[in-house]
Amino acid sequence: MKNILTKKNENFPLKKLDWGKIQSDMKGKLGKDIYESWLKKIDFVEEFNNYILISVSTRFIRDWITSRYLDQILQIVKLHKKEIARIEFIINDQKKELSNIREDKKTEHEVNENVSFIKDSFFQYNRIDPNKNFENFIIGQSNKLAFEASKKVSEDLSHYNPLYLYGGVGMGKTHLLNSIGLELKLKKKVMFISAERFMYHFVKSIKTNEMVKFKDYFRNTDVLLIDDIQFMNGKEAMQEEFFHTFNALIDKGSQVIVSADRAPNKLSRIQERIKSRFSGGLVVDIQNPDYELRHKIVKAKTDEFKINQSLSLNIPDEIQKFISSEIRTSIRELVGALNRIMSFTRIYDKIPTLVETKTILKDLLNLSENKVTIDLIQTIVCQFFKISKNEMLSARRSRYLVRPRQTAIYLAKLLTSKSLPEIGRSFSNRDHTTVIHSVKTIERLRQEDKELNTNIDNLKNKILYNKANEI
């Protein structure tokens, strides 16, 4: 009995913080207005070893608090207990489900003292969000194929295996993975986890000598959904384990769905055999949303916010069209822009004018205008010099390839905020010294060669024009 209690105390909370005092501190340090509008709505749920779980009534409130006040709240909590390293959120309608899961886990501990820490901690990270489903996923030309493939997998697991979805930040990849999990969780054993959490469990298992349990736990699922696989880069031991887990799941007929921010062949510092396995399934690109899709999203989210926040004011079509037209970088930033407008409406009880909207969204508008990608630079440079991207990224040093490659590297340094190592990785993992050499070479040649200087100016203008007019 003593061992059971010891194991239990390692994974379940021993006591709760004095949340009343923390709320009082938040009110004093962040101000009465902010506290009454946002922080008063927070409910304390549970304290764990190094983090706390809190809840709010809507995702909107969670996102607003996270973006504006989370760091300050964490500092206040640390004053009461310095061991707390992070804060986790759930929405109020998930609390009942969480309570049921916790009771199941407690019962399991009472009858089995050998339960792995993974089972105790993982339920916090395997929560499938009921609000992210196929029904509220908004479809356009840029994401239609990804949506159809995800829907097909949720209906027939043998259809595409693995399914690999990739696209930029905030394009809906996690929403689709969540939707698949939501559809299958009642009839299959589903595991939905980020690459970062997989890495955490892997390291923890090594430290606690529980690798056998780790292997069993991750290889005995029917559906494995892994988000942001690119974060496994460079972790050789973990990649080795993932490779064998992947093979074991495929061999026994389990479904694997993976998301990433780039295509399999562009993953940096990921084993070639893993990239090959990903490429062997269905690989689907989620493109940037066009204007039509952005406008559909803005209209749908505006209606959703209005219902959730019980607002009587309508955001006029002029403002909706302006946001749809100007915020082009990602769906997440589009929703973030709407969050700001809705918060302005709620706080001041008025609809912002177009001029006020531009002021509220000033930093997002600048980001949308200026965010040039290395991929765009490579594409336009290759078109100009009439070579393929594979040739540019190859190890060949032919003169007709070296100059375009150096030009693209130079423009990447000039037009993006990427570091030298990041630029090198985007050019087939070239060393940062190669990037420096390329930049210096083009800078020197621009002074000596008028034609090359003109070509680079034209390329730069074409890249900026393509980005500014991307619809």
C-alpha positions as CSV (number, residue, x, y, z in Angstrom):
1,M,0.0,0.0,0.0
2,K,2.9,2.4,0.8
3,N,4.3,2.0,-2.8
4,I,0.9,2.7,-4.3
5,L,0.5,5.9,-2.4
6,T,4.0,7.0,-3.3
7,K,3.4,6.4,-7.0
8,K,0.1,8.2,-6.7
9,N,1.6,11.3,-5.1
10,E,4.1,11.6,-7.9
11,N,1.4,12.2,-10.5
12,F,-1.6,13.7,-8.7
13,P,-1.8,17.1,-6.9
14,L,-1.0,17.1,-3.2
15,K,-2.5,20.5,-2.5
16,K,-4.0,23.6,-4.1
17,L,-2.6,27.1,-4.3
18,D,-4.6,29.8,-2.6
19,W,-6.3,31.0,-5.8
20,G,-8.1,33.8,-3.9
21,K,-4.8,35.4,-2.9
22,I,-3.5,35.0,-6.5
23,Q,-6.7,36.7,-7.8
24,S,-6.2,39.5,-5.4
25,D,-2.6,40.0,-6.5
26,M,-3.7,40.0,-10.2
27,K,-6.3,42.7,-9.5
28,G,-3.7,44.8,-7.7
29,K,-0.9,44.4,-10.2
30,L,-2.8,44.4,-13.5
31,G,-5.6,46.9,-12.5
32,K,-9.2,46.7,-11.7
33,D,-10.5,47.2,-15.2
34,I,-8.4,44.3,-16.7
35,Y,-9.2,42.1,-13.8
36,E,-13.0,42.7,-14.0
37,S,-13.1,42.3,-17.8
38,W,-10.9,39.2,-18.2
39,L,-9.1,37.7,-15.2
40,K,-12.1,37.4,-12.9
41,K,-13.5,34.9,-15.3
42,I,-10.6,32.4,-14.6
43,D,-11.4,29.3,-12.5
44,F,-8.7,27.3,-10.7
45,V,-9.0,23.6,-11.6
46,E,-5.9,21.7,-10.4
47,E,-2.2,22.0,-9.3
48,F,0.3,19.5,-10.6
49,N,4.1,19.0,-10.0
50,N,5.3,22.0,-12.0
51,Y,2.2,23.5,-13.6
52,I,-1.4,24.5,-12.9
53,L,-4.6,23.9,-14.8
54,I,-7.1,26.7,-15.0
55,S,-10.4,27.1,-17.0
56,V,-12.3,29.9,-18.7
57,S,-15.7,30.0,-20.3
58,T,-14.8,30.4,-24.0
59,R,-11.8,29.9,-26.4
60,F,-12.0,33.6,-27.2
61,I,-11.3,34.6,-23.5
62,R,-8.5,31.9,-23.3
63,D,-6.8,33.3,-26.5
64,W,-7.1,36.9,-25.3
65,I,-5.6,36.1,-21.8
66,T,-2.9,34.0,-23.3
67,S,-1.8,36.7,-25.8
68,R,-2.0,39.6,-23.4
69,Y,-1.6,38.6,-19.7
70,L,-0.3,35.0,-19.4
71,D,3.4,35.9,-18.7
72,Q,2.3,38.3,-15.9
73,I,-0.1,35.8,-14.4
74,L,2.6,33.2,-14.3
75,Q,5.0,35.6,-12.5
76,I,2.3,36.3,-9.9
77,V,1.7,32.5,-9.4
78,K,5.5,32.0,-9.1
79,L,5.5,34.4,-6.2
80,H,3.2,32.0,-4.3
81,K,5.0,28.9,-5.5
82,K,8.3,29.2,-7.4
83,E,8.1,25.5,-8.7
84,I,5.2,26.4,-11.1
85,A,6.7,26.6,-14.5
86,R,3.7,26.9,-16.8
87,I,-0.1,27.4,-16.9
88,E,-2.4,25.1,-18.9
89,F,-6.0,26.1,-20.0
90,I,-9.2,24.2,-20.5
91,I,-12.6,25.5,-21.5
92,N,-15.4,25.1,-19.0
93,D,-17.3,22.5,-21.0
94,Q,-14.2,20.2,-20.9
95,K,-14.1,20.2,-17.1
96,K,-16.7,17.4,-16.7
97,E,-14.8,15.2,-19.2
98,L,-11.5,15.9,-17.4
99,S,-13.1,15.0,-14.1
100,N,-14.4,11.7,-15.5
101,I,-10.9,10.9,-16.9
102,R,-9.3,11.7,-13.6
103,E,-11.6,9.3,-11.7
104,D,-10.8,6.6,-14.1
105,K,-7.1,7.2,-13.6
106,K,-7.5,7.1,-9.8
107,T,-9.2,3.8,-10.0
108,E,-6.5,2.4,-12.2
109,H,-3.9,3.5,-9.7
110,E,-5.6,1.8,-6.8
111,V,-5.6,-1.5,-8.6
112,N,-2.3,-1.3,-10.4
113,E,0.8,0.2,-8.8
114,N,2.9,-0.3,-12.0
115,V,1.0,2.2,-14.2
116,S,3.5,4.2,-16.2
117,F,3.8,8.0,-15.6
118,I,2.9,8.3,-19.3
119,K,-0.7,7.2,-18.7
120,D,-1.0,9.6,-15.7
121,S,0.4,12.7,-17.4
122,F,-0.7,12.0,-21.0
123,F,-4.4,12.5,-20.5
124,Q,-3.7,16.2,-20.1
125,Y,-2.2,16.3,-23.6
126,N,-4.5,13.9,-25.4
127,R,-7.6,16.1,-25.0
128,I,-9.4,16.3,-28.4
129,D,-11.1,19.7,-28.6
130,P,-14.8,19.1,-29.4
131,N,-14.9,22.6,-30.9
132,K,-12.6,21.7,-33.8
133,N,-14.6,19.4,-36.0
134,F,-15.2,18.8,-39.7
135,E,-18.5,20.7,-39.5
136,N,-16.9,24.0,-38.6
137,F,-13.8,23.7,-40.7
138,I,-14.2,26.3,-43.5
139,I,-13.3,25.0,-46.9
140,G,-11.8,26.8,-49.9
141,Q,-9.6,25.9,-52.9
142,S,-6.4,26.1,-50.8
143,N,-7.5,23.4,-48.2
144,K,-10.2,21.4,-50.0
145,L,-7.9,18.4,-50.8
146,A,-6.6,18.3,-47.3
147,F,-10.1,18.4,-45.9
148,E,-11.4,15.6,-48.3
149,A,-8.4,13.4,-47.5
150,S,-8.9,13.8,-43.7
151,K,-12.6,13.1,-44.1
152,K,-11.8,9.9,-46.1
153,V,-9.3,8.7,-43.5
154,S,-11.9,9.2,-40.7
155,E,-14.3,7.0,-42.7
156,D,-11.9,4.4,-43.9
157,L,-8.5,3.9,-42.1
158,S,-7.0,1.8,-44.9
159,H,-7.4,4.6,-47.5
160,Y,-4.3,6.7,-47.0
161,N,-1.5,5.6,-44.7
162,P,0.3,7.6,-43.7
163,L,-1.5,10.8,-44.3
164,Y,0.9,13.8,-44.3
165,L,-0.5,17.3,-44.1
166,Y,1.8,20.3,-44.5
167,G,1.4,24.1,-44.7
168,G,2.4,27.3,-43.0
169,V,1.6,28.3,-39.4
170,G,-2.1,28.8,-38.7
171,M,-3.4,27.1,-41.9
172,G,-5.7,24.6,-40.1
173,K,-3.5,21.5,-39.9
174,T,-4.2,21.0,-36.2
175,H,-7.9,21.5,-36.7
176,L,-8.0,18.7,-39.3
177,L,-6.0,16.3,-37.1
178,N,-8.3,17.1,-34.2
179,S,-11.4,16.5,-36.5
180,I,-10.1,13.1,-37.4
181,G,-9.5,12.2,-33.8
182,L,-13.0,13.5,-32.8
183,E,-14.6,11.3,-35.5
184,L,-12.7,8.1,-34.5
185,K,-12.3,8.3,-30.7
186,L,-15.5,6.5,-29.9
187,K,-14.7,3.5,-32.0
188,K,-10.9,3.4,-32.1
189,K,-8.0,3.9,-29.6
190,V,-6.9,7.4,-30.7
191,M,-3.7,9.2,-29.6
192,F,-3.3,12.9,-30.6
193,I,0.0,14.4,-29.5
194,S,2.5,17.0,-30.6
195,A,6.0,16.1,-31.6
196,E,7.2,18.2,-28.6
197,R,5.1,16.1,-26.2
198,F,6.3,12.8,-27.8
199,M,9.8,14.1,-27.2
200,Y,9.0,14.9,-23.6
201,H,7.6,11.4,-22.9
202,F,10.6,9.8,-24.7
203,V,13.2,11.7,-22.5
204,K,11.2,11.1,-19.3
205,S,10.9,7.4,-20.1
206,I,14.7,7.1,-20.4
207,K,15.3,9.0,-17.1
208,T,12.8,6.7,-15.3
209,N,13.8,3.5,-16.9
210,E,10.3,3.0,-18.4
211,M,11.2,2.6,-22.1
212,V,9.4,-0.7,-22.4
213,K,6.2,1.0,-21.2
214,F,6.8,3.9,-23.5
215,K,7.1,1.5,-26.5
216,D,4.0,-0.4,-25.5
217,Y,1.9,2.7,-24.9
218,F,2.7,4.3,-28.2
219,R,2.6,1.2,-30.3
220,N,-0.7,-0.1,-29.0
221,T,-2.9,2.6,-30.5
222,D,-5.2,2.3,-33.5
223,V,-4.8,5.9,-34.7
224,L,-1.7,8.0,-34.0
225,L,-2.0,11.7,-34.8
226,I,1.3,13.7,-34.5
227,D,1.3,17.5,-34.9
228,D,4.3,19.6,-35.9
229,I,6.7,16.7,-36.8
230,Q,9.4,19.2,-37.8
231,F,10.3,19.7,-34.2
232,M,11.9,16.3,-34.1
233,N,14.8,17.7,-36.1
234,G,18.2,16.7,-34.9
235,K,17.1,14.4,-32.1
236,E,18.7,11.2,-33.4
237,A,17.8,8.8,-30.5
238,M,14.2,10.0,-30.5
239,Q,14.0,9.7,-34.3
240,E,15.2,6.2,-34.1
241,E,12.4,5.3,-31.6
242,F,9.8,7.1,-33.7
243,F,10.9,5.3,-36.9
244,H,10.4,1.9,-35.2
245,T,7.1,3.0,-33.6
246,F,5.9,4.2,-37.1
247,N,6.9,0.9,-38.7
248,A,5.2,-1.1,-35.9
249,L,2.0,0.8,-36.3
250,I,1.9,0.5,-40.1
251,D,2.7,-3.2,-39.9
252,K,-0.2,-3.9,-37.6
253,G,-2.6,-1.8,-39.7
254,S,-2.9,1.3,-37.5
255,Q,-3.4,4.7,-39.1
256,V,-0.7,7.4,-38.8
257,I,-1.5,11.0,-39.6
258,V,1.2,13.6,-39.4
259,S,1.3,17.4,-39.8
260,A,4.3,19.6,-40.5
261,D,5.1,23.1,-41.8
262,R,6.9,21.8,-44.9
263,A,7.0,18.9,-47.4
264,P,8.7,15.7,-46.3
265,N,11.7,16.2,-48.6
266,K,12.3,19.7,-47.1
267,L,12.4,18.6,-43.4
268,S,15.8,19.5,-42.1
269,R,17.8,17.2,-39.9
270,I,15.2,14.4,-40.1
271,Q,16.5,10.9,-41.1
272,E,16.1,10.2,-44.8
273,R,14.3,6.9,-44.1
274,I,11.7,8.7,-42.0
275,K,11.1,11.3,-44.8
276,S,10.9,8.4,-47.2
277,R,8.1,6.7,-45.1
278,F,6.2,10.0,-45.0
279,S,6.5,10.4,-48.8
280,G,5.2,6.9,-49.3
281,G,1.7,7.9,-48.2
282,L,-0.6,10.7,-49.3
283,V,1.2,14.1,-49.0
284,V,-1.2,17.1,-49.1
285,D,-0.2,20.7,-49.2
286,I,-2.4,23.3,-47.5
287,Q,-1.8,26.6,-49.4
288,N,-2.3,30.1,-48.1
289,P,-6.0,31.0,-48.1
290,D,-7.2,33.1,-51.0
291,Y,-9.4,36.1,-50.6
292,E,-12.7,34.1,-51.0
293,L,-11.7,31.7,-48.2
294,R,-10.4,34.5,-45.9
295,H,-13.7,36.3,-46.3
296,K,-15.7,33.2,-45.5
297,I,-13.7,32.7,-42.4
298,V,-14.1,36.3,-41.3
299,K,-17.9,36.1,-41.7
300,A,-18.1,32.8,-39.9
301,K,-15.9,33.9,-37.0
302,T,-17.7,37.2,-36.7
303,D,-21.0,35.4,-36.2
304,E,-19.3,33.0,-33.8
305,F,-17.8,35.7,-31.6
306,K,-21.1,37.6,-31.6
307,I,-22.9,34.6,-30.2
308,N,-20.2,33.6,-27.7
309,Q,-19.8,37.2,-26.4
310,S,-23.6,38.0,-26.6
311,L,-22.8,41.2,-28.6
312,S,-25.6,43.3,-30.0
313,L,-23.3,45.2,-32.4
314,N,-22.5,44.0,-35.9
315,I,-19.1,44.3,-37.6
316,P,-19.9,46.0,-40.9
317,D,-19.1,44.3,-44.2
318,E,-16.6,47.1,-45.0
319,I,-14.5,46.1,-42.0
320,Q,-14.8,42.4,-42.7
321,K,-13.7,42.9,-46.3
322,F,-10.8,45.1,-45.2
323,I,-9.5,42.4,-42.8
324,S,-10.0,39.7,-45.4
325,S,-8.1,41.6,-48.0
326,E,-5.2,42.8,-45.8
327,I,-4.4,39.9,-43.4
328,R,-3.0,37.3,-45.8
329,T,-0.3,35.4,-43.9
330,S,-2.4,32.8,-42.0
331,I,-5.8,31.9,-40.8
332,R,-4.6,32.2,-37.2
333,E,-3.5,35.8,-37.7
334,L,-6.9,36.5,-39.4
335,V,-8.7,35.2,-36.3
336,G,-6.3,37.2,-34.1
337,A,-7.2,40.4,-36.0
338,L,-10.9,39.7,-35.4
339,N,-10.1,39.1,-31.7
340,R,-8.8,42.6,-31.5
341,I,-11.7,44.2,-33.3
342,M,-14.3,42.3,-31.2
343,S,-12.4,43.2,-28.0
344,F,-12.5,46.9,-29.0
345,T,-16.2,46.6,-29.7
346,R,-16.8,44.9,-26.3
347,I,-14.7,47.3,-24.2
348,Y,-15.9,50.6,-25.9
349,D,-19.4,49.4,-26.9
350,K,-18.9,50.8,-30.4
351,I,-17.8,49.5,-33.8
352,P,-14.4,50.8,-34.8
353,T,-14.2,53.0,-37.9
354,L,-11.9,51.9,-40.8
355,V,-9.2,54.3,-39.6
356,E,-9.5,52.9,-36.1
357,T,-9.3,49.4,-37.5
358,K,-6.1,50.2,-39.3
359,T,-4.6,51.5,-36.1
360,I,-5.7,48.5,-34.1
361,L,-4.2,46.1,-36.6
362,K,-1.2,48.2,-37.5
363,D,1.5,45.6,-36.6
364,L,-0.4,42.8,-38.3
365,L,-0.8,44.8,-41.5
366,N,2.9,45.5,-41.6
367,L,3.6,41.8,-41.0
368,S,1.3,40.8,-43.8
369,E,3.0,43.2,-46.2
370,N,6.6,42.3,-45.3
371,K,6.6,38.6,-44.7
372,V,8.6,37.2,-47.7
373,T,9.5,33.5,-47.5
374,I,12.6,31.8,-48.7
375,D,10.5,29.4,-50.7
376,L,9.0,32.3,-52.7
377,I,12.5,33.7,-53.3
378,Q,13.8,30.3,-54.5
379,T,10.8,29.8,-56.9
380,I,11.1,33.3,-58.5
381,V,14.9,33.0,-58.9
382,C,14.6,29.6,-60.5
383,Q,12.0,30.9,-62.9
384,F,14.2,33.8,-63.8
385,F,17.3,31.7,-64.4
386,K,15.3,28.8,-66.0
387,I,16.5,26.1,-63.7
388,S,14.6,23.7,-61.4
389,K,14.5,24.1,-57.7
390,N,16.0,20.6,-57.3
391,E,19.0,21.8,-59.4
392,M,19.4,24.9,-57.3
393,L,19.3,22.9,-54.0
394,S,21.6,20.1,-55.3
395,A,25.3,19.8,-54.4
396,R,26.4,20.5,-58.0
397,R,28.8,23.4,-58.5
398,S,28.3,24.1,-62.2
399,R,28.6,27.8,-63.0
400,Y,25.1,28.0,-64.4
401,L,23.8,26.8,-60.9
402,V,26.2,28.6,-58.6
403,R,25.2,32.1,-59.5
404,P,21.4,31.6,-59.2
405,R,22.0,29.8,-55.9
406,Q,24.2,32.6,-54.6
407,T,21.6,35.2,-55.8
408,A,18.7,33.4,-54.0
409,I,20.8,33.2,-50.8
410,Y,21.6,36.9,-51.0
411,L,18.0,37.8,-51.5
412,A,17.0,35.6,-48.6
413,K,19.4,37.5,-46.4
414,L,18.2,40.8,-47.8
415,L,14.4,40.2,-47.7
416,T,13.8,37.9,-44.8
417,S,14.5,38.0,-41.1
418,K,16.0,34.5,-41.1
419,S,19.4,33.9,-39.4
420,L,22.3,32.6,-41.5
421,P,22.0,29.0,-40.2
422,E,18.3,29.1,-41.0
423,I,19.0,30.3,-44.5
424,G,21.6,27.6,-44.9
425,R,19.2,24.9,-43.8
426,S,16.7,26.1,-46.4
427,F,19.4,25.5,-49.1
428,S,19.8,21.8,-48.5
429,N,21.6,22.2,-45.1
430,R,24.5,24.3,-46.3
431,D,26.8,25.7,-43.7
432,H,26.3,29.3,-42.6
433,T,29.8,30.1,-43.9
434,T,28.5,29.2,-47.4
435,V,25.7,31.8,-46.8
436,I,28.2,34.4,-45.8
437,H,30.4,33.7,-48.9
438,S,27.4,33.9,-51.2
439,V,26.2,37.2,-49.8
440,K,29.7,38.8,-50.0
441,T,30.1,37.5,-53.5
442,I,26.9,39.0,-54.8
443,E,27.5,42.3,-53.0
444,R,30.9,42.5,-54.7
445,L,29.5,41.6,-58.2
446,R,26.7,44.1,-57.9
447,Q,29.3,46.8,-57.8
448,E,31.2,45.4,-60.8
449,D,28.5,44.0,-63.0
450,K,25.7,46.4,-64.1
451,E,23.6,43.7,-65.7
452,L,23.7,41.5,-62.6
453,N,22.8,44.5,-60.4
454,T,19.8,45.3,-62.6
455,N,18.7,41.7,-62.6
456,I,18.8,41.5,-58.8
457,D,16.8,44.7,-58.5
458,N,14.2,43.3,-60.9
459,L,14.1,40.0,-58.9
460,K,13.7,41.9,-55.6
461,N,10.8,43.9,-57.0
462,K,9.2,40.8,-58.5
463,I,9.4,39.0,-55.2
464,L,7.9,41.9,-53.3
465,Y,5.2,42.4,-55.9
466,N,4.2,38.7,-55.8
467,K,4.0,38.8,-52.0
468,A,2.0,42.1,-51.9
469,N,-0.5,40.8,-54.5
470,E,-0.8,37.3,-53.2
471,I,-4.5,36.4,-53.1
